Amino acid sequence: MTDQYFSGKTAIITGGASGVGRSLALALGKAGSNIVVGDVDKSAMAAIDQDLEAAGIPHRVDFCDVTQTDSLQGVLDGALESFGAVDMVFANAGIGAGEAGPMWAYSDKDWQWCFNVNVWGVVNSINVFMPYLVGRPERTHMVITGSGNGAYAVLPDVPIYTASKAAVQTITENLHYQVQAGGLPVVVSALFPGPHVVETGLFNSGRVRPEEFDKGVQGNETGINSVEDMKRMAEEFGINLQTTHPDEVAEMALSRLPDGNFWLLTLTEENEAKIRRRADMIINKTTPVPESVG
Ligand SMILES: NC(=O)c1ccc[n+]([C@@H]2O[C@H](COP(=O)([O-])OP(=O)(O)OC[C@H]3O[C@@H](n4cnc5c(N)ncnc54)[C@H](O)[C@@H]3O)[C@@H](O)[C@H]2O)c1
């Protein structure tokens, strides 16, 4: 069913050179889709280009900075030139700013970079791709990668990231409502990588941090620059941090997309409990207590 659905379709994936986007690109390609990857990381772009080539998947890999609408428009134009049509857009590019300490001491550059990529990247993607997608006679997909960290959990260790993903969830839900209200043939979905911390490059986002947002610090101020660092730190507190492979995220997303599912989300019992605790806390007006990562 999955391969039948995806075969011959064309997908644009922003942030498709690494992590979740890379797994989506390879899984969709193996299911028969043409793949267009847009990313800013030139070495990762070269690697995914080779991987797609080796798998015999029709593809193109274009430089694309989601903070720039011209750059996104270039990816759409390239996709149309190579494959004639676009059926699915995955607005997936995202970064972690690596903030640490009290909010009032953060560098504005952390807020600006994170909101530029995570929030404006999604807004720009909506502005560039939706006019095209709503004009297609066939059913199309707009999949926006958010995060449980922001959509339903508030993590005091990463307030900037959490705030950006709270905005992304609201934007995605509102896009869905507007598309529904207009009776338009676009399926809008919210993709939540998880259910645990996903083994990707997100914790080393500094590798693609542009000079204009440089705050003069090497790596993250948290000292966490990879999932391995995170695991080690958790172990020091006696916590066995569970992780998820990005291929599992792609598999989950592809299994649900054909049904037109909005929630591309896997919940553990702990995640469900977090959602309930948050809802109860608001309804009962109890003092907020923070959740932990994972
Ligand atoms: N890793 C997790 O645990 C986790 C959990 C929830 C949500 N997410 C979300 O998943 C998405 C993918 O991230 P990932 O975890 O695979 O990390 P990743 O770092 O492996 O991949 C992100 C990709 O986005 C690209 N990128 C960064 N800035 C860009 C820009 N301005 N324009 C275009 N591309 C840009 C990077 O080069 C990279 O290839 C993000 O939106 C992230 O917030 C990740």
The ligand as a Gaussian input file, in Angstrom:
#p B3LYP/6-31G(d) Opt

LIG

0 1
 N       16.251000      15.057000      16.907000
 C       15.177000      15.120000      17.679000
 O       15.117000      14.511000      18.772000
 C       13.986000      15.930000      17.234000
 C       12.828000      15.871000      18.019000
 C       11.714000      16.604000      17.638000
 C       11.768000      17.381000      16.483000
 N       12.911000      17.432000      15.723000
 C       12.894000      18.250000      14.509000
 O       13.231000      17.451000      13.382000
 C       13.655000      18.308000      12.323000
 C       14.896000      17.733000      11.674000
 O       15.985000      17.840000      12.572000
 P       16.958000      16.608000      12.896000
 O       16.683000      16.201000      14.292000
 O       16.895000      15.613000      11.815000
 O       18.378000      17.373000      12.930000
 P       19.573000      17.399000      11.857000
 O       20.476000      18.481000      12.322000
 O       20.130000      16.049000      11.696000
 O       18.838000      17.836000      10.507000
 C       18.396000      19.154000      10.298000
 C       18.785000      19.592000       8.889000
 O       18.336000      20.943000       8.694000
 C       19.359000      21.633000       7.972000
 N       19.231000      23.088000       8.156000
 C       19.610000      23.850000       9.206000
 N       19.381000      25.146000       8.943000
 C       18.831000      25.202000       7.694000
 C       18.374000      26.262000       6.868000
 N       18.454000      27.550000       7.256000
 N       17.860000      25.956000       5.657000
 C       17.792000      24.666000       5.242000
 N       18.231000      23.612000       5.958000
 C       18.731000      23.894000       7.193000
 C       20.665000      21.085000       8.547000
 O       21.774000      21.329000       7.694000
 C       20.313000      19.601000       8.664000
 O       20.652000      18.897000       7.499000
 C       13.865000      19.689000      12.951000
 O       12.770000      20.519000      12.624000
 C       13.892000      19.384000      14.439000
 O       13.535000      20.495000      15.203000
 C       14.004000      16.698000      16.070000

